[in-house]
Amino acid sequence: MSNAISDTNIQKERHLITVRALRSRNFRKKLPFLILSEKLPEGQVYREFPDGRIEVQQVSYAGARFEAKVIDVLTPSDADQIRKEHELL
């Protein structure tokens, strides 16, 4: 059983390393980073910007077009909480 737990921890750490690297790459290119959360209603996502702002956006598709509508802008403390929950700090 400890091997299974160890393998799971290794996979989780690899996942976090990859996610953090993608986030850093996006920010270096001045692009936002998408954070998916099961706590949000279906169709909503967090979008984090290089300036530290996090928006909640409603995402939809119109044919081949992707559309996003801002639902809310998180306070700095709420944004930090989301980063902690997703282990992005």
ABEGO torsion letter per residue (X at the ends): XAAAAAAAAAAAAAAAAAAAAAAAAAAAAGBBBBBBBAABBBGBBBBBBAAGBBBBBBBBBBEABBBBBBABBBBAAAAAAAAAAAGAX
